[in-house]
Amino acid sequence: MADNTPTSTPAGSTSKPLTGSLLNSATKPVIDKPTSSPVMKPVEPAKDPKGMFDWSDAKPYVIGKDESLFDVAQKFSVALQQLRYFNHINKATMKVKEGQTIYIPNKPVEVPYGA
């Protein structure tokens, strides 16, 4: 079994020689970083495809099975027309699909007359 202890120490050094992974080419201590912790990547805020609204502080919500826009509006106490306009949903159909992500505004949305 080989010993990883260096046979000499730098001139003027009074400490014990470094061993194992703590020794690099310049004989300076190197602290190994833990590999078990996950690396968090910054999340890009959602962007309104039409550029009309700031969705960065809106709450994302995924439409569930048999759920309508009306159901979501009631669940979050948001006016139906504001929710529709904020998410660019067709006024005539108000259709949303299961799995579709919509954004819940955190403040009132001004909906122009006829929009």
C-alpha positions in Angstrom: 0.0 0.0 0.0 1.5 3.3 -1.1 1.7 6.3 1.3 0.6 9.6 -0.3 2.6 11.7 2.2 5.2 13.9 0.5 8.8 13.3 1.5 9.7 17.0 1.8 8.1 20.2 3.0 8.5 23.7 1.5 11.4 25.7 2.9 10.5 27.5 6.2 7.4 25.4 6.7 6.8 24.1 10.2 3.5 22.4 9.7 2.9 18.8 8.9 3.0 17.8 5.2 -0.3 17.7 3.4 -1.7 14.4 2.1 -4.2 13.0 -0.3 -6.6 15.3 -2.1 -5.6 18.3 -0.1 -2.3 18.5 -2.0 -2.1 20.3 -5.3 0.9 21.2 -7.5 1.6 24.4 -5.6 1.3 22.6 -2.2 -1.6 24.8 -1.2 -4.6 23.3 0.6 -7.5 22.6 -1.7 -11.0 22.0 -0.2 -13.1 19.5 -2.1 -16.6 20.8 -2.8 -19.5 18.5 -2.0 -20.9 16.8 -5.1 -24.2 15.8 -3.5 -25.9 19.2 -3.4 -27.8 20.1 -6.6 -26.9 23.2 -8.7 -29.8 25.6 -8.9 -30.1 27.4 -12.3 -31.9 30.7 -12.5 -35.4 30.4 -13.8 -36.4 32.7 -16.6 -39.6 34.6 -15.8 -42.5 34.0 -18.1 -42.8 36.4 -21.0 -46.0 37.6 -22.6 -45.7 36.6 -26.2 -47.5 39.8 -27.3 -45.5 42.0 -25.0 -48.6 43.6 -23.4 -48.2 42.5 -19.8 -45.5 41.8 -17.3 -45.9 38.1 -16.3 -42.8 38.1 -14.1 -44.8 38.5 -10.9 -47.9 36.6 -12.0 -48.7 33.1 -10.7 -48.5 30.3 -13.3 -51.4 27.8 -13.2 -51.9 24.6 -15.3 -55.4 23.9 -16.4 -56.7 20.6 -15.0 -59.0 18.0 -16.5 -62.5 19.4 -17.3 -61.6 22.8 -15.9 -62.8 26.0 -17.5 -61.5 29.5 -17.4 -64.5 30.4 -15.3 -63.5 27.7 -12.7 -60.0 29.2 -12.5 -61.3 32.8 -12.2 -63.5 31.7 -9.3 -60.7 29.7 -7.6 -58.4 32.7 -7.6 -61.1 35.4 -7.1 -60.1 37.1 -10.4 -62.6 38.7 -12.8 -63.2 36.3 -15.7 -62.6 39.0 -18.4 -59.4 40.2 -16.8 -58.1 36.6 -16.7 -59.1 36.1 -20.3 -57.5 39.3 -21.5 -54.3 38.9 -19.4 -53.8 35.5 -21.1 -54.8 36.4 -24.6 -57.7 33.9 -24.7 -60.2 34.2 -27.5 -63.2 36.3 -26.3 -65.7 34.4 -28.4 -64.8 30.9 -27.2 -62.9 31.3 -23.9 -61.5 27.8 -24.5 -58.6 26.5 -22.5 -57.1 23.0 -22.8 -56.0 20.6 -20.1 -52.3 21.1 -19.4 -52.3 24.6 -20.8 -50.4 27.1 -18.6 -52.1 30.4 -17.8 -51.0 33.2 -15.6 -53.0 34.7 -12.7 -52.5 38.4 -12.3 -51.6 39.7 -8.9 -53.3 43.1 -9.5 -56.3 44.2 -11.4 -56.0 44.2 -15.2 -57.5 47.1 -17.2 -59.6 45.5 -20.0 -60.4 48.0 -22.8 -64.0 48.3 -23.9 -64.8 45.8 -26.5 -61.5 43.9 -26.1 
